[in-house]
Amino acid sequence: MIANTVNADFAIRVAIDTELLPWIPSPQPGVERRLLDRIGGEVARATTIVRYASNSKFNSHDHTLGEEFLVLDGVFSDEHGDYPKGTYVRNPPGSRHSPFTDVGCVILVKLRQMPLNECRRVVINTLQTAWHEGADQNLQFISLFSDPSGETVAIEKLAPHSNLLPADIPGGEELFILDGNLSGIDGTHTVGTWIRHPAGSKRMLHTSDGAIYWVKRGHLPVKP
């Protein structure tokens, strides 16, 4: 039975090497999950790594409160197109699709975390998108999404032997390491690590070898 709550206290910092988590079967054959955070049962507000075996599929379904995902490996597909490794997709509330894959894939997916008034679909192949220079000369980025509410999503690249500048994070942030390493207060984190900094916390991260990571900011609930 799937756990109804996983890392559900958003006031707590979390850093997880997702490669150490077990794969949990889903209701669909050939589809397995690693749970990062979750509130709810099979219909849940959730952040998950999902692995599709080759020639597997998921039943057609609605996303009442939206879905966003980053393809980490393989090719994810639905009736709207094919999404190879490095593709970021944002399906707004009320969208519907029938996922499948021919060759297999792994995705980082967030479910039921969008406001009902969001209506824009986003599809970006980050491996075919140019990098932009950040405010810090050691940082480059690819912008994936931004909203007047303060939420932003990006891929960032930090040069070797540099710091991700210390900063207050009023709306929190989540990072998923795609390449290289990041070091923080609890040691060095490598590829596949998911880090959540709570709203109102202060972030201090360093890299020795350089790092590329997916990052989402400004979306976590603020402590009362």
C-alpha positions as CSV (number, residue, x, y, z in Angstrom):
1,M,0.0,0.0,0.0
2,I,1.3,3.4,-0.9
3,A,2.0,5.9,2.0
4,N,-0.5,8.8,2.2
5,T,2.1,11.2,3.6
6,V,5.8,11.4,2.7
7,N,7.9,14.4,3.7
8,A,4.6,16.3,4.1
9,D,5.9,18.9,6.6
10,F,7.1,21.7,4.3
11,A,8.8,23.5,7.1
12,I,11.5,20.8,7.2
13,R,14.6,20.8,5.0
14,V,15.0,17.6,3.1
15,A,17.9,16.1,1.0
16,I,17.4,12.7,-0.5
17,D,19.6,10.6,-2.7
18,T,16.7,9.2,-4.8
19,E,18.9,6.4,-6.1
20,L,18.7,4.8,-2.7
21,L,14.8,4.8,-2.6
22,P,12.9,1.7,-3.5
23,W,10.8,1.5,-6.6
24,I,7.1,1.1,-5.7
25,P,4.7,-0.4,-8.2
26,S,1.8,1.8,-9.5
27,P,-1.6,0.6,-10.4
28,Q,-0.4,0.3,-14.1
29,P,1.9,-2.6,-15.1
30,G,5.4,-1.5,-16.0
31,V,5.1,1.9,-14.1
32,E,7.0,2.3,-10.8
33,R,7.6,5.2,-8.5
34,R,10.0,6.7,-6.0
35,L,8.2,9.0,-3.5
36,L,9.8,12.3,-2.6
37,D,6.8,14.1,-1.0
38,R,3.2,13.2,-1.0
39,I,-0.1,14.2,0.6
40,G,-2.9,11.8,-0.4
41,G,-3.4,8.3,-1.8
42,E,-3.5,7.5,-5.5
43,V,-4.9,11.0,-6.1
44,A,-2.3,13.1,-4.3
45,R,-0.3,16.3,-4.2
46,A,3.0,14.7,-5.0
47,T,6.6,15.0,-6.1
48,T,7.8,11.7,-7.6
49,I,10.4,9.9,-9.7
50,V,8.4,7.7,-12.2
51,R,9.9,4.9,-14.2
52,Y,8.1,3.5,-17.3
53,A,9.3,0.2,-18.7
54,S,9.6,0.0,-22.5
55,N,6.2,-0.4,-24.2
56,S,4.3,0.6,-21.1
57,K,1.4,3.1,-20.8
58,F,-0.8,4.8,-18.3
59,N,-4.6,5.1,-18.6
60,S,-6.0,8.4,-20.0
61,H,-6.5,10.8,-17.0
62,D,-7.2,14.4,-16.1
63,H,-4.9,16.7,-14.2
64,T,-7.4,18.7,-12.1
65,L,-4.7,20.8,-10.5
66,G,-2.0,20.4,-13.1
67,E,1.2,18.4,-13.8
68,E,4.8,19.3,-14.6
69,F,7.6,17.0,-15.4
70,L,11.2,16.8,-16.5
71,V,12.3,13.8,-18.6
72,L,15.4,12.4,-16.9
73,D,16.0,9.5,-19.3
74,G,14.5,7.9,-22.4
75,V,11.5,9.2,-24.3
76,F,8.1,10.0,-22.7
77,S,5.1,10.2,-25.1
78,D,1.4,11.0,-25.2
79,E,-1.1,11.9,-27.9
80,H,0.4,15.4,-28.1
81,G,3.9,14.3,-28.9
82,D,7.2,12.7,-27.9
83,Y,9.4,14.2,-25.2
84,P,13.1,13.1,-25.1
85,K,15.5,13.3,-22.2
86,G,15.9,17.0,-21.1
87,T,12.3,18.0,-22.0
88,Y,10.3,20.0,-19.5
89,V,6.5,19.9,-19.8
90,R,3.9,21.8,-17.9
91,N,0.3,20.6,-18.3
92,P,-2.2,23.1,-16.8
93,P,-5.2,22.4,-14.6
94,G,-8.0,20.7,-16.5
95,S,-5.6,19.1,-19.1
96,R,-5.9,15.4,-20.1
97,H,-3.6,12.9,-21.7
98,S,-2.7,9.2,-22.2
99,P,1.0,8.7,-21.4
100,F,3.0,5.9,-22.9
101,T,6.6,5.1,-23.9
102,D,8.1,2.9,-26.6
103,V,11.7,2.8,-25.3
104,G,11.1,3.4,-21.6
105,C,11.7,6.6,-19.6
106,V,12.2,8.1,-16.2
107,I,10.6,11.4,-15.3
108,L,10.6,13.8,-12.3
109,V,7.0,14.8,-11.9
110,K,5.0,17.1,-9.7
111,L,1.2,16.7,-9.4
112,R,-1.7,18.9,-8.2
113,Q,0.5,21.9,-7.4
114,M,-0.9,24.6,-9.7
115,P,-3.5,27.3,-9.2
116,L,-6.8,26.7,-11.0
117,N,-6.4,29.9,-13.1
118,E,-3.2,28.7,-14.7
119,C,-3.9,27.9,-18.4
120,R,-0.6,28.0,-20.3
121,R,1.0,24.7,-21.5
122,V,4.8,24.7,-21.7
123,V,7.1,22.3,-23.6
124,I,10.8,23.1,-23.7
125,N,13.7,20.8,-24.8
126,T,16.4,22.1,-22.4
127,L,19.1,20.2,-24.3
128,Q,18.3,22.3,-27.4
129,T,18.0,25.7,-25.6
130,A,20.7,28.3,-25.2
131,W,22.1,29.2,-21.7
132,H,21.8,32.7,-20.4
133,E,24.2,34.4,-18.1
134,G,23.0,34.9,-14.5
135,A,23.6,37.8,-12.2
136,D,26.6,35.9,-10.8
137,Q,29.3,35.3,-13.4
138,N,29.6,31.7,-12.1
139,L,26.0,30.9,-12.9
140,Q,24.1,30.2,-16.2
141,F,20.4,29.4,-16.5
142,I,17.6,28.3,-18.8
143,S,14.3,29.8,-17.8
144,L,11.4,27.2,-17.9
145,F,8.5,29.1,-16.3
146,S,7.7,32.2,-14.3
147,D,4.5,33.5,-12.8
148,P,3.4,36.8,-11.1
149,S,2.8,34.8,-7.9
150,G,6.6,34.5,-7.6
151,E,7.0,30.9,-8.8
152,T,10.0,30.3,-11.1
153,V,11.3,27.1,-12.7
154,A,14.7,26.8,-14.4
155,I,17.7,24.7,-15.2
156,E,20.9,26.2,-13.7
157,K,24.5,25.5,-14.3
158,L,27.1,26.4,-11.6
159,A,30.8,26.6,-12.5
160,P,33.3,24.4,-10.7
161,H,34.7,25.7,-7.4
162,S,32.0,28.3,-6.9
163,N,29.0,29.1,-4.6
164,L,25.4,29.4,-5.3
165,L,25.1,32.7,-3.6
166,P,23.8,32.6,0.0
167,A,20.2,33.9,-0.1
168,D,17.0,34.1,1.9
169,I,14.3,32.0,0.3
170,P,10.9,33.5,1.2
171,G,8.9,31.1,-1.0
172,G,11.2,28.1,-0.6
173,E,13.0,26.1,-3.3
174,E,13.5,22.6,-4.6
175,L,16.5,21.4,-6.5
176,F,17.2,18.1,-8.4
177,I,20.8,17.5,-9.3
178,L,21.3,16.4,-13.0
179,D,25.1,16.6,-13.2
180,G,28.0,17.3,-10.9
181,N,27.6,17.9,-7.2
182,L,26.4,20.4,-4.6
183,S,27.6,20.7,-1.0
184,G,25.6,22.1,1.8
185,I,25.3,21.9,5.6
186,D,24.8,18.1,5.5
187,G,27.6,17.1,3.1
188,T,28.0,16.7,-0.6
189,H,25.1,15.7,-2.9
190,T,25.5,14.1,-6.3
191,V,23.4,13.3,-9.3
192,G,19.9,12.2,-8.4
193,T,19.7,14.1,-5.2
194,W,16.5,16.1,-4.5
195,I,16.8,19.0,-2.0
196,R,13.9,21.0,-0.5
197,H,14.6,24.3,1.3
198,P,11.6,25.5,3.3
199,A,10.0,28.9,2.8
200,G,11.8,31.4,5.0
201,S,15.1,29.5,5.1
202,K,18.5,30.6,4.1
203,R,20.4,28.6,1.4
204,M,24.2,28.1,1.2
205,L,25.5,25.7,-1.5
206,H,28.9,25.1,-3.0
207,T,30.2,22.9,-5.9
208,S,33.7,21.5,-6.4
209,D,33.2,19.9,-9.8
210,G,30.4,22.1,-11.2
211,A,26.7,21.3,-11.2
212,I,23.6,21.3,-13.4
213,Y,20.3,21.1,-11.6
214,W,16.6,21.7,-12.1
215,V,15.2,24.2,-9.6
216,K,11.8,25.5,-8.6
217,R,11.4,28.5,-6.4
218,G,8.7,30.6,-4.7
219,H,6.0,27.9,-4.5
220,L,6.2,26.3,-1.0
221,P,3.8,27.3,1.7
222,V,5.0,29.9,4.2
223,K,5.1,28.9,7.9
224,P,2.2,30.5,9.8
